[in-house]
Amino acid sequence: MLSRSYFNLLNLDDCTTDRTRIPRVISMPGIIPDYETVAGGGGGGSPESDSSSSSPRAAVQERRVIVANQLPLKATQTKDSSWSFDWDKEALVLQLRDGFPSDADVIYVGCLPAEIPPSEQDEVAQLLLEKFKCVPTFLPTDLLNKFYHGFCKHYLWPLFHYMLPLTPNHGVRFDKATWQAYVSANKIFADKVMEVINPDEDFVWVHDYHLMILPTFLRKRYHRVKLGFFLHSLFPSSEIYRTLPVREEILRALLNCDLIGFQTFDYARHFLSCCSRMLGLEYQSKRGYIGLDYYGRTVGIKILPVGIHMGQIRSVMSSSETANKVRELKSKYNGKTVLLGVDDMDMFKGISLKFMAFGILLDENPTYRGKVVLVQIMNPPRSSGKDIQEVESEINRVANEINRKHGKPDYLPIVCVNAPMSFQEKVAYFAISECVVVNAVRDGMNLIPYKYTVSRQGSPELDKALGFEENSGPPKKSVIIVSEFIGCSPSLSGAIRVNPWDINSVADAMVSGITMSDSEKELRHDKHYKYIASHDVAYWAKSFDQDLERACGEHYSKRCWGIGFGLNSRVVALGPNFRKLSVEHIVSAYKETRSRLILLDYDGTMMPPDLVDKSPSGEVISLLNSLCNDPKNVVFIVSGRGKDSLGKWFSQCEKLGLSAEHGYFTRWSGILEWESCGLAVDLDWKKIVLPVMEHYTEATDGASIEHKESALVWHHQEADLDFGSWQAKELLDHLESVLANDPVVVKNGQQIVEVKPQGVSKGGVVKKIMETMRNTGKGADFVLCIGDDRSDEEMFEAIASSVADRSLPETAEVFACTVGQKPSMAKYYLDDTFEVIKMLQGISAASSAQQLIPKEPRNRVSFEGSV
């Protein structure tokens, strides 16, 4: 099955057309609409087919479909080989439902924690759906091993924790077979979601790094699916993430969500940096919300750490079993101070480093020998392999060494608990421990400090078990030593933060935790407890759910259609009035008009932005000459470039009008002289600006200065992306400050900072050209204006104002067109320079065809005398 190229696994032809689905509730009499009209989210048809669909607000209950690698269930097989299932109350995806409305319908999709024989899978699936509203994904054993143990745990997990496989003996390198398994497994999960989802109403929430490709499959099938993703793991820096051979596939899949959640700002910042460096996407922050514009869709970024389930832990604290275990542990460690660690058996948990630090504590503080114990609870590893064996051997070696050195018949300094342990037992250990040490070298959230803090808050049952009187409970105190490389660290402002690699400082932190005064411990505990109690799992889930609903609010106000193939599939979402410029449509209008104005930007419009040689090709020169030779046309290149460059490049286009430096210089044809805009311009400000720009150029490797007659431009496209942007912002602020009283404009463009005189703009020259045409009695009845950047928006604005004040005839055909699908004042767009050239060739061909038809001679319009 997996011998095929993974591209074959991405063939989604079986799900590109929506099945007709009848709405669950018909809220008014009439004809039941076709599903395509209601949902507006299916297949890859024309964007026009769903342009006017409105949000379906039928009186139905919106469901939440929670998708995770594992279902929140416990599975046991009885003696008669039948299966028994129950909720796993410790599973986060089960606990989060407390954040949803009480009447919310929640469906779970994921794997079972047991291998079900194929002959029993249908029966089990039916049982789980009816009893638990769970939809199991049954993965074949070989696929599961390659997907979970191969790609997820042995490749992706270490990489996300900053461990690069530099040698074959140091980690697992990328394997195409395990990647294919990862894609296949995500496709199976997506198929299961598609079986139960109603895309009009349901919200889908995908969890963690196991399913990062799944959003692409869902978005491919349902263009308006309400889709959120939360990464419980950390997200590495761009330097680490960019080593992934499939980095863009995963990044684009995440961007197919409406909302992406991260535990900390650092993780979100790393993700945004990857989007910027690899895809050229810039984020915007507005009223506290962070968003990325991705093909017309706004992808929200959510930063909120996960909390714990307060009700569950309080219930455990109140049980008699927990109290009995507390009495047992209190007796066992009577007279000793207990430091506690609770970690998975994992190479990133820093357990051996913790032991080494404790060894230093005993070496340097003889008084603590026999009085301080480090209890280390080790949860079973979530995977297996050579790395786990090496970690376990190292932990045992260090622990045995310290125990031999400092142990006594009645005293074991380090107590390792390897046996499986219930949550009740862990709460008992929390209750009797003076300090918890979480020393991971890298970790996602890690909720151990939260659970420890709540356990130390106590309950009547625990207080009694600890020997306190019923009416005079113990002081509420706790000490947390936490690694600064853990996701929960920023939220624990009262914790002792440590660098786990610096074992001497960790040892000092342990001493501080032991010797800290009770009043200080109480203050720190109170601070932590208030935060943890108010930011529990229900608060986290409710906040994410509300933001996901907000992020999906504009789904039905835009037209959507899919583009791309396989894992590059994405959805374009544009406003109802923002359409792709059709060659047939513009040619039809072109043929019916008699006085045409064609305004073209150059860089990024006629010339691809990634070319080093910016001079026009022979094809472009020929095309422009063809348009200029039509006596009904006035054609202008309106550019920010200098007049010398434009004059040289377009010397072969004698009838072409040129406007240089954003309209500061204009020339109506190649046989005429350049004229300035006519403004009284003082350029003394250049003496101030140039030294400032030179300073930033020297400080920014790759930056350069472009000298124009009317302007100075600082370029940073060759500099480091982030550093160049930071320096551009600093330069912009600097120049605005020193030029506050000068008649200039400081603008931040596409990787440039430009200073130019006030009153000079592309919009101004467009108005001047249209005014000149009107004054000659040949007002334009056809206007085509194409540009790609912010300065071109001034042209679109000038044309819009001319339409509004009726400077253009009411019957004029106006086509304002931007290059690229992005927010714009233009009503049309073309995808790239190739489509611009293709469109211009279409109207050029129409001109040539018209000129071949014999017609009565007409007087040609000339502007030479009017200039």
C-alpha positions in Angstrom: 0.0 0.0 0.0 2.8 2.4 1.0 5.0 1.6 -2.0 3.3 4.1 -4.1 4.4 7.7 -4.2 2.6 9.7 -1.5 1.3 12.0 -4.2 -1.0 9.2 -5.2 -2.3 9.1 -1.7 -3.4 12.7 -2.1 -5.8 12.0 -5.0 -8.9 13.6 -3.7 -11.1 13.1 -6.7 -13.4 10.9 -4.6 -14.3 13.9 -2.5 -14.2 17.0 -4.6 -18.0 17.0 -5.2 -20.3 17.4 -2.2 -22.9 14.9 -1.5 -26.4 16.4 -1.5 -27.4 16.8 2.1 -30.8 17.7 3.5 -30.7 20.3 6.3 -31.5 18.8 9.7 -34.2 21.3 10.4 -36.4 23.1 7.9 -37.3 26.4 9.6 -39.7 27.7 6.9 -42.0 26.2 4.3 -40.9 26.1 0.7 -38.5 24.2 -1.5 -35.6 22.4 0.1 -32.5 24.1 -1.4 -29.8 22.1 -3.0 -26.9 21.6 -0.6 -24.4 23.5 -2.8 -26.5 26.6 -2.4 -26.8 26.2 1.4 -23.3 25.2 2.2 -21.5 27.0 -0.6 -18.4 25.1 0.2 -18.0 22.2 -2.0 -16.0 21.2 -5.0 -13.7 23.1 -7.2 -16.3 24.7 -9.4 -16.4 28.3 -10.6 -16.3 30.9 -7.9 -19.3 32.5 -9.4 -21.4 29.5 -8.6 -21.4 30.3 -4.8 -20.8 34.0 -4.8 -24.1 35.1 -3.3 -24.6 32.4 -0.7 -25.5 33.7 2.7 -24.9 32.3 6.1 -27.3 29.5 6.9 -28.7 30.3 10.3 -31.2 27.5 10.7 -32.5 26.7 14.2 -30.1 23.9 14.8 -27.6 23.0 17.5 -24.0 23.6 16.4 -21.8 20.6 17.2 -18.2 20.4 18.1 -16.2 17.7 16.4 -13.0 17.1 18.4 -10.3 15.3 16.5 -7.2 13.9 18.3 -4.8 11.1 17.9 -6.4 9.1 20.7 -10.0 9.0 21.8 -10.7 9.8 25.5 -11.6 6.2 26.3 -10.3 3.3 28.2 -10.6 -0.1 26.5 -10.5 -3.4 28.3 -11.1 -6.9 27.0 -13.1 -9.2 29.2 -12.5 -12.9 29.8 -15.0 -13.8 27.1 -13.0 -11.7 24.6 -15.7 -9.0 24.4 -14.7 -5.3 24.7 -15.6 -2.9 27.5 -15.2 0.9 27.2 -15.3 3.8 29.6 -14.4 7.5 29.6 -10.8 8.3 30.4 -11.4 11.2 32.8 -7.8 12.3 32.7 -7.9 12.9 28.9 -7.7 16.6 28.1 -10.0 16.3 25.1 -12.7 15.0 27.4 -12.2 17.7 30.0 -12.3 20.5 27.5 -16.0 19.9 26.9 -16.7 21.8 30.1 -15.9 25.0 28.3 -18.6 24.4 25.7 -22.3 25.4 26.3 -24.1 22.9 28.5 -26.3 21.7 25.6 -23.4 21.4 23.1 -23.3 18.2 21.1 -19.7 16.9 21.1 -18.4 14.2 18.8 -14.9 12.7 19.1 -12.8 11.3 16.3 -9.6 9.4 17.0 -7.8 6.1 17.6 -8.6 3.6 20.3 -5.9 2.7 22.9 -6.3 -0.9 22.0 -6.0 -3.0 18.8 -9.4 -4.2 17.6 -9.5 -7.2 15.2 -10.9 -6.2 11.8 -13.8 -8.6 12.2 -15.0 -6.7 15.3 -14.3 -3.1 14.1 -17.8 -2.4 12.7 -19.5 -3.6 15.8 -17.2 -1.6 18.1 -17.6 1.5 15.9 -21.4 1.3 16.2 -21.2 0.8 19.9 -18.9 3.8 20.5 -21.0 6.1 18.3 -24.2 5.2 20.1 -22.9 5.2 23.7 -20.0 7.7 23.6 -20.5 9.7 20.4 -17.0 8.6 19.5 -15.9 7.7 15.9 -12.8 5.4 16.0 -10.2 5.5 13.3 -8.8 2.0 12.8 -5.3 2.2 11.4 -3.6 -1.0 10.2 -0.8 -2.1 12.5 2.0 -1.4 9.9 0.6 2.0 9.1 0.2 2.9 12.8 3.8 2.0 13.6 5.2 4.1 10.8 2.8 7.0 11.4 3.0 7.2 15.2 6.2 5.5 16.3 8.1 6.3 13.0 7.2 9.8 11.9 5.6 11.4 14.9 7.6 10.1 17.9 11.0 9.4 16.4 11.3 12.2 13.8 8.8 15.0 14.3 8.8 15.0 18.1 12.6 15.3 18.5 12.8 17.9 15.8 10.2 20.1 17.4 12.2 19.7 20.6 15.3 21.1 18.8 17.1 17.7 18.3 18.5 17.4 14.8 19.5 14.0 13.4 23.1 15.1 12.6 24.4 11.6 12.4 22.6 8.2 12.0 23.4 7.5 15.7 22.0 10.8 16.8 18.3 10.7 16.1 16.2 9.4 13.2 16.5 11.1 9.8 13.6 11.9 7.5 12.2 8.7 5.9 9.8 9.1 2.9 8.0 5.9 3.9 7.1 7.2 7.4 6.0 10.5 5.8 3.8 8.7 3.4 2.3 6.8 6.5 1.7 10.2 8.2 -0.1 11.5 5.2 -2.2 8.3 4.8 -3.1 8.3 8.5 -4.2 12.0 8.3 -6.3 11.2 5.3 -8.0 8.3 7.2 -8.8 10.7 10.1 -10.2 13.3 7.6 -12.4 10.6 6.0 -13.8 9.8 9.4 -14.6 13.5 10.1 -16.3 13.7 6.7 -18.6 10.9 7.6 -20.1 12.8 10.6 -19.6 16.5 9.8 -22.3 18.9 8.8 -20.1 21.7 7.3 -22.9 24.3 7.7 -23.1 24.0 11.4 -20.3 22.0 13.0 -17.0 23.4 14.4 -14.0 21.1 14.0 -11.2 21.3 16.5 -8.0 19.3 15.6 -5.4 18.6 18.3 -1.6 18.4 18.2 1.2 17.5 15.9 0.0 14.1 14.9 -2.6 15.6 12.7 -1.0 18.7 11.1 -1.8 17.7 7.6 -5.5 16.9 8.2 -6.7 20.5 7.7 -5.7 20.4 4.0 -8.0 17.4 3.4 -10.9 19.0 5.2 -10.5 22.4 3.5 -10.2 20.7 0.1 -13.5 19.0 0.6 -15.5 21.7 2.4 -14.3 25.2 1.5 -16.1 26.9 4.4 -15.5 24.3 7.1 -15.1 25.9 10.5 -11.8 24.6 11.5 -9.5 25.2 14.4 -6.1 23.6 15.4 -4.3 23.6 18.7 -0.6 22.6 19.0 0.0 21.2 22.5 3.7 20.6 21.7 6.1 23.5 21.2 6.8 25.0 17.8 10.5 25.3 17.1 12.4 28.3 15.8 12.5 28.9 12.0 16.1 27.7 11.9 15.1 24.3 13.2 11.7 24.1 11.4 13.3 24.9 8.0 15.3 21.7 8.1 12.1 19.7 7.6 12.0 18.4 4.0 8.2 18.7 4.1 8.2 22.1 5.8 5.9 23.9 3.3 3.4 21.1 3.1 2.9 21.2 6.9 2.9 25.0 7.1 0.3 25.3 4.3 -1.8 22.6 5.9 -1.9 24.6 9.2 -2.8 27.7 7.3 -5.9 25.9 5.9 -7.4 26.4 9.4 -9.4 29.4 10.6 -7.7 29.5 14.0 -4.3 28.1 15.1 -3.6 27.9 18.9 -0.3 27.9 20.7 0.7 27.5 24.3 3.0 30.6 24.5 3.9 33.7 22.5 7.3 32.2 21.7 5.8 29.2 19.9 3.4 31.5 18.0 6.3 33.9 17.1 8.3 31.0 15.7 5.3 29.9 13.5 4.8 33.5 12.3 8.5 33.8 11.5 8.3 30.6 9.4 5.3 31.9 7.5 7.2 35.1 6.8 10.5 33.6 5.8 9.1 30.7 3.7 5.8 32.0 2.4 6.3 35.7 2.5 3.2 36.2 4.8 3.1 39.1 7.2 0.9 39.1 10.2 -1.2 41.9 11.5 -2.4 42.7 15.1 -5.7 44.4 15.4 -7.5 45.1 18.7 -5.6 42.3 20.4 -6.1 39.7 17.7 -3.3 38.4 15.5 -4.1 37.4 11.9 -2.5 36.2 8.7 -4.0 37.0 5.4 -3.8 33.7 3.3 -5.3 33.9 -0.1 -8.1 36.2 1.1 -8.8 34.2 4.3 -7.8 35.6 7.6 -6.1 32.9 9.7 -6.3 33.8 13.4 -3.5 33.1 15.9 -4.5 32.2 19.4 -2.0 32.3 22.3 -3.4 30.7 25.5 -1.9 27.9 27.7 -3.9 24.9 28.6 -5.3 24.6 32.1 -6.2 21.7 34.4 -9.6 20.3 35.3 -10.3 21.8 38.8 -13.4 19.6 39.4 -11.5 16.4 38.8 -8.6 17.1 41.0 -10.8 18.4 43.8 -12.8 15.3 43.6 -9.7 13.1 43.9 -8.5 15.3 46.9 -11.8 14.6 48.7 -11.7 10.8 48.4 -10.9 8.5 51.3 -8.5 6.5 49.1 -6.3 9.6 48.5 -6.4 10.4 52.2 -5.2 6.9 53.1 -2.4 7.1 50.7 -1.3 10.5 52.2 -1.2 8.9 55.7 0.9 6.1 54.3 3.4 8.4 52.6 3.5 10.8 55.6 4.5 7.9 57.8 7.1 6.6 55.2 8.8 9.9 54.9 8.3 11.2 58.4 10.9 13.7 59.4 12.1 14.2 55.9 11.7 17.0 53.3 10.4 15.6 50.1 11.3 17.1 46.7 9.1 15.6 43.9 9.5 15.0 40.2 6.8 13.6 37.9 8.0 13.0 34.3 7.5 10.8 31.3 10.4 8.5 30.5 11.7 10.9 27.8 15.0 12.2 26.6 13.8 15.8 26.9 12.6 15.7 30.6 16.0 16.3 32.0 15.7 13.6 34.8 19.3 12.7 34.9 20.3 16.4 35.1 17.8 16.8 38.0 19.5 13.8 39.7 23.0 15.4 39.2 21.8 18.6 40.7 20.4 16.8 43.7 23.8 15.0 44.1 25.6 18.4 44.2 23.1 19.5 46.8 24.1 16.6 49.0 27.8 17.0 48.3 27.8 20.7 49.3 25.3 20.5 52.1 26.1 17.6 54.4 23.3 18.7 56.9 20.7 17.6 54.3 21.9 14.1 54.1 19.3 11.8 55.6 16.8 14.7 55.8 16.0 15.5 52.1 14.6 12.9 49.7 14.0 13.3 45.9 11.1 11.2 44.8 11.0 10.7 41.1 7.8 9.3 39.6 8.4 8.1 36.0 5.5 7.7 33.8 5.8 4.9 31.2 7.3 6.1 27.9 4.9 6.9 25.0 7.1 5.1 22.5 9.9 2.6 22.4 13.4 2.5 20.9 17.1 2.8 21.4 16.8 6.4 22.6 14.4 5.4 25.5 16.7 2.6 26.5 19.7 5.0 26.6 17.7 7.5 28.7 16.6 4.9 31.1 20.2 3.5 31.5 21.5 7.0 32.1 18.9 7.8 34.8 19.5 4.5 36.6 23.3 5.0 36.5 23.2 8.5 38.0 20.6 7.5 40.7 22.5 4.4 41.7 25.8 6.4 41.9 24.2 9.0 44.2 22.4 6.4 46.3 25.7 4.5 46.8 27.5 7.6 47.8 25.0 9.1 50.2 22.6 6.4 51.1 22.3 4.6 54.4 20.3 1.5 55.5 17.4 3.7 56.5 17.9 6.4 53.9 17.7 6.4 50.1 18.4 9.9 48.7 16.7 9.2 45.3 13.6 7.1 45.2 12.5 6.1 41.7 8.9 5.0 41.3 8.7 3.1 38.0 5.4 1.2 38.5 2.2 2.5 36.9 0.6 5.0 39.2 -3.0 6.3 39.4 -3.8 10.0 39.6 -5.0 9.5 43.2 -1.5 8.3 44.2 0.1 11.2 42.4 -2.1 13.7 44.2 -1.1 12.1 47.5 2.6 12.6 46.6 1.8 16.2 45.7 0.2 16.7 49.0 3.2 15.6 51.1 6.0 17.2 48.9 7.5 20.5 50.0 8.7 21.3 46.5 8.2 20.1 42.9 11.0 20.1 40.4 10.2 20.2 36.7 13.5 20.2 34.9 12.8 19.5 31.3 15.3 20.7 28.7 12.4 21.2 26.3 8.7 20.7 26.8 5.4 21.9 25.6 3.0 22.9 28.4 3.6 20.4 31.3 0.7 20.7 33.8 2.5 19.1 36.7 3.2 22.4 38.5 -0.5 23.3 38.1 -1.7 19.9 39.6 0.9 20.2 42.4 -0.3 23.7 43.3 -3.9 22.7 43.6 -3.1 19.6 45.6 -1.1 21.7 48.1 -4.2 23.9 48.5 -5.6 20.9 50.4 -9.1 19.7 51.4 -10.6 18.8 54.7 -9.8 15.1 54.0 -6.2 15.8 53.1 -5.7 18.2 56.0 -6.9 15.6 58.4 -4.7 13.0 56.9 -1.7 15.3 57.3 -2.4 15.6 61.0 -4.0 19.1 61.1 -7.0 20.0 63.2 -10.3 20.3 61.3 -10.8 24.0 62.2 -7.1 25.0 61.8 -6.0 23.7 58.5 -2.3 23.8 57.4 -0.8 27.0 55.8 -1.3 26.9 52.0 2.2 26.8 50.7 4.1 25.4 47.8 7.4 25.8 46.0 7.9 25.2 42.2 11.2 24.9 40.5 10.6 25.0 36.8 12.8 25.0 33.7 12.7 28.2 31.7 12.3 26.0 28.5 8.8 24.8 29.5 5.6 26.3 28.2 4.0 26.8 31.7 7.0 28.8 32.9 5.7 32.2 31.8 2.5 31.7 33.6 4.2 30.8 36.9 5.6 34.2 38.0 6.3 33.0 41.5 8.3 29.9 40.5 12.0 29.6 40.8 13.1 29.4 37.1 16.2 27.5 36.2 18.4 26.6 33.3 18.3 22.8 33.5 21.7 22.5 31.8 23.3 24.5 34.7 23.1 21.8 37.4 24.8 24.0 39.9 22.1 26.6 39.7 19.4 23.9 39.9 21.1 22.7 43.1 21.0 26.2 44.5 17.4 26.5 43.5 16.6 23.3 45.5 18.4 24.7 48.5 16.3 27.9 48.1 13.1 25.9 47.9 14.0 24.0 51.1 15.1 27.1 53.1 12.5 29.5 51.9 10.4 31.0 54.7 6.8 29.8 55.1 5.4 33.3 54.6 7.2 33.5 51.2 6.0 30.0 50.2 2.4 31.1 51.1 2.6 34.2 49.0 3.9 32.4 46.0 1.4 29.6 46.4 -1.5 32.0 46.7 -0.4 33.8 43.5 -0.2 30.6 41.5 -3.4 29.2 42.9 -5.4 32.2 41.9 -4.1 32.0 38.3 -4.5 28.3 38.0 -8.1 28.2 39.4 -9.2 31.0 37.1 -7.5 29.7 34.0 -8.6 26.1 34.1 -9.3 23.8 31.1 -12.9 25.1 30.8 -11.6 28.7 30.5 -9.1 27.6 27.9 -11.7 25.7 25.8 -14.3 28.4 26.1 -11.9 31.1 25.0 -10.7 29.0 22.0 -14.3 28.1 21.0 -15.3 31.8 21.1 -12.3 32.9 19.0 -12.9 30.1 16.5 -16.5 31.2 16.1 -15.3 34.8 15.6 -12.7 33.7 13.1 -15.4 31.9 11.0 -17.7 34.9 11.1 -17.0 36.0 7.5 -17.2 32.6 5.8 -20.5 33.3 4.1 -19.7 36.9 3.1 -17.0 35.8 0.6 -16.8 33.7 -2.5 -14.6 30.6 -2.1 -13.0 28.2 -4.5 -10.1 25.8 -4.3 -6.7 26.0 -6.1 -3.6 23.9 -6.1 -3.1 20.1 -6.0 -2.4 17.6 -3.2 -0.9 19.1 -0.1 -0.6 22.5 -1.8 -4.4 22.7 -2.0 -5.9 25.9 -0.5 -9.0 28.0 -0.8 -9.2 31.5 -2.2 -11.7 33.6 -0.4 -12.6 37.0 -1.9 -15.3 39.6 -1.3 -18.4 39.4 -3.5 -17.4 42.4 -5.6 -13.7 41.4 -6.0 -13.4 39.3 -9.1 -10.8 37.9 -11.4 -10.6 40.0 -14.5 -11.9 37.9 -17.4 -10.2 38.4 -20.8 -13.5 37.9 -22.6 -15.2 40.4 -20.4 -12.7 43.2 -20.9 -12.3 42.5 -24.6 -16.0 42.9 -25.1 -16.0 46.3 -23.4 -12.8 47.3 -25.2 -14.4 46.7 -28.6 -17.4 48.9 -27.8 -15.4 52.0 -26.7 -13.7 54.8 -28.7 -11.4 56.6 -26.3 -9.4 54.3 -24.1 -6.9 55.0 -21.3 -4.5 52.2 -20.3 -2.4 52.8 -17.1 0.2 50.2 -16.2 2.6 49.9 -13.3 5.9 48.3 -14.2 7.7 46.4 -11.5 5.5 43.5 -10.3 2.9 44.2 -13.0 4.7 44.0 -16.3 7.9 42.6 -14.9 8.1 39.6 -12.5 9.5 40.8 -9.1 12.0 38.0 -8.8 14.0 38.8 -11.9 17.4 40.5 -11.5 17.3 42.1 -15.0 14.4 44.5 -14.8 14.6 45.7 -18.4 11.5 44.8 -20.5 11.6 41.8 -22.9 11.1 42.1 -26.6 7.7 40.6 -26.1 6.7 43.4 -23.7 8.0 46.1 -26.1 6.1 44.5 -29.0 2.9 44.3 -27.0 3.1 47.9 -25.9 3.8 49.1 -29.4 0.8 47.1 -30.6 -1.5 48.8 -28.0 0.0 52.3 -28.8 -0.6 51.9 -32.5 -4.3 51.8 -32.0 -5.4 55.5 -32.4 -8.2 55.0 -29.9 -5.7 54.2 -27.1 -3.6 56.3 -24.7 -1.1 54.0 -23.0 1.0 55.0 -20.0 3.6 53.3 -17.8 3.2 54.8 -14.4 6.2 53.8 -12.3 8.2 54.7 -9.2 11.4 54.2 -11.2 13.6 57.1 -12.4 13.0 58.8 -15.7 16.5 57.8 -17.1 15.8 54.1 -16.6 12.3 54.2 -18.1 13.4 56.4 -21.0 16.2 54.0 -21.9 14.2 50.8 -21.5 11.2 52.1 -23.5 13.1 54.1 -26.2 11.6 51.8 -28.9 8.1 52.7 -27.9 7.7 56.2 -29.3 4.0 56.5 -28.8 4.1 55.2 -25.2 3.5 57.7 -22.3 5.8 57.5 -19.3 5.3 58.8 -15.8 8.4 58.4 -13.6 9.1 58.7 -9.9 5.4 58.3 -8.9 4.3 61.1 -11.3 7.0 63.7 -10.6 8.1 63.5 -14.2 5.8 62.8 -17.2 6.3 62.4 -20.9 3.5 61.9 -23.3 5.5 60.2 -26.0 9.1 59.4 -26.9 9.5 62.5 -29.1 8.6 64.9 -26.3 10.6 66.2 -23.4 10.1 65.2 -19.8 8.1 67.7 -17.7 7.9 67.9 -13.9 4.7 67.9 -12.0 4.7 71.7 -11.7 4.9 71.8 -7.9 7.3 74.2 -6.3 9.6 71.6 -4.7 12.5 72.2 -2.3 14.8 69.3 -2.2 17.0 70.5 0.6 15.6 67.8 2.8 17.8 65.3 0.9 20.8 66.7 2.9 19.1 65.5 6.1 17.8 62.2 4.8 20.9 60.9 3.0 23.2 60.7 6.1 20.4 58.9 8.0 19.8 56.3 5.3 23.6 55.8 4.9 23.8 55.1 8.6 21.1 52.4 8.4 22.7 51.0 5.2 26.0 50.6 7.0 24.3 48.8 9.9 22.1 46.5 7.7 23.9 44.0 5.6 22.3 43.8 2.2 20.6 47.2 2.3 21.1 49.9 -0.4 20.0 53.4 -1.3 18.4 54.4 -4.6 18.9 58.0 -5.7 16.1 59.7 -7.7 15.8 63.3 -8.7 12.8 63.8 -6.5 13.2 61.1 -3.9 15.5 58.8 -1.9 14.6 55.1 -1.5 16.1 52.7 1.1 15.9 49.1 -0.1 16.2 46.1 2.2 15.0 43.2 0.0 18.6 41.7 0.0 18.9 41.9 3.8 17.8 39.3 6.4 14.0 39.3 6.3 13.3 40.0 10.0 16.3 42.3 10.6 15.6 44.3 7.4 11.9 44.8 8.5 13.0 45.9 12.0 15.5 48.3 10.6 12.9 49.7 8.1 10.5 50.4 11.0 13.3 52.1 12.9 14.3 54.1 9.9 10.7 55.1 9.2 10.3 56.4 12.8 13.6 58.1 12.6 12.9 59.9 9.4 9.3 60.9 10.4 10.9 62.5 13.5 13.6 64.5 11.8 11.4 65.5 8.8 8.3 66.5 10.9 8.5 70.1 9.6 9.5 69.4 6.0 7.1 69.2 3.1 7.8 65.5 2.4 6.1 62.1 2.7 7.9 59.1 4.3 6.4 55.8 3.2 7.0 52.2 3.9 6.5 50.1 0.8 7.4 46.5 -0.3 10.8 46.2 1.3 11.5 49.9 0.9 11.4 53.1 2.8 10.9 56.1 0.5 11.0 59.8 1.1 9.4 62.0 -1.6 7.8 65.5 -1.9 4.3 66.1 -0.7 1.7 66.2 -3.5 3.6 63.8 -5.7 1.7 60.5 -6.2 0.5 58.2 -8.9 -3.0 59.2 -8.1 -2.2 62.8 -9.0 -0.7 62.0 -12.4 -3.7 59.8 -13.3 -6.1 62.7 -12.6 -3.9 65.0 -14.7 -3.9 62.5 -17.6 -7.7 62.1 -17.5 -8.2 65.9 -17.3 -6.0 66.5 -20.3 -8.0 64.0 -22.3 -11.2 65.7 -21.3 -9.8 69.1 -22.3 -9.1 67.8 -25.8 -12.7 66.7 -26.1 -11.8 63.0 -25.9 -12.7 62.0 -22.4 -12.0 58.4 -21.7 -14.9 56.0 -22.0 -12.7 53.0 -21.2 -10.1 53.0 -18.3 -7.9 50.0 -17.6 -5.5 50.5 -14.6 -3.3 47.7 -13.3 -0.8 47.7 -10.4 0.5 45.5 -7.7 1.6 47.5 -4.6 0.5 50.2 -2.2 1.5 53.1 -4.4 -0.8 51.8 -7.1 -3.7 52.0 -4.7 -3.5 55.7 -5.2 -4.3 55.2 -8.9 -7.3 53.1 -8.0 -8.5 55.7 -5.5 -8.1 58.5 -8.1 -10.2 56.5 -10.6 -12.8 55.7 -8.1 -13.1 59.4 -7.1 -13.4 60.3 -10.8 -16.3 57.9 -11.2 -17.9 59.3 -8.0 -17.6 63.0 -9.1 -18.6 62.1 -12.7 -15.4 63.2 -14.2 -15.7 60.1 -16.2 -18.8 59.5 -18.3 -21.5 57.4 -16.6 -21.2 54.9 -19.4 -17.5 54.6 -19.1 -16.1 51.1 -18.7 -13.7 51.1 -15.7 -11.3 48.2 -14.9 -9.2 48.8 -11.8 -7.1 45.6 -11.4 -4.5 44.6 -8.8 -1.9 41.9 -9.3 -2.4 39.1 -6.6 -5.3 38.2 -4.5 -5.2 40.7 -1.6 -7.2 43.5 -0.1 -7.4 46.4 -2.5 -9.5 49.3 -3.7 -9.5 47.6 -7.1 -12.5 45.6 -8.0 -10.6 43.1 -10.2 -7.5 41.1 -9.8 -5.1 39.0 -11.9 -2.9 36.4 -10.2 0.6 37.3 -11.6 2.5 39.1 -14.4 1.9 36.2 -16.7 -1.8 36.8 -16.6 -1.3 40.5 -17.0 0.6 40.0 -20.2 -1.9 37.4 -21.4 -4.8 39.8 -20.8 -3.0 42.7 -22.6 -2.3 40.3 -25.5 -6.1 39.7 -25.7 -7.0 43.3 -26.0 -4.1 43.9 -28.4 -5.5 41.2 -30.6 -8.9 42.9 -30.5 -7.2 46.1 -31.7 -5.5 44.4 -34.5 -8.7 42.7 -35.6 -10.6 46.0 -35.6 -7.9 47.8 -37.6 -8.2 45.2 -40.4 -11.9 46.1 -40.9 -12.3 49.0 -43.4 -13.8 52.0 -41.7 -14.4 55.6 -42.4 -11.3 57.7 -41.6 -11.3 59.3 -38.2 -9.2 62.1 -36.8 -6.6 60.8 -34.4 -6.4 62.4 -31.0 -3.2 64.2 -30.3 -2.1 65.6 -27.0 1.2 67.1 -28.2 -0.3 70.6 -28.3 -1.9 70.3 -24.9 1.3 69.5 -23.0 
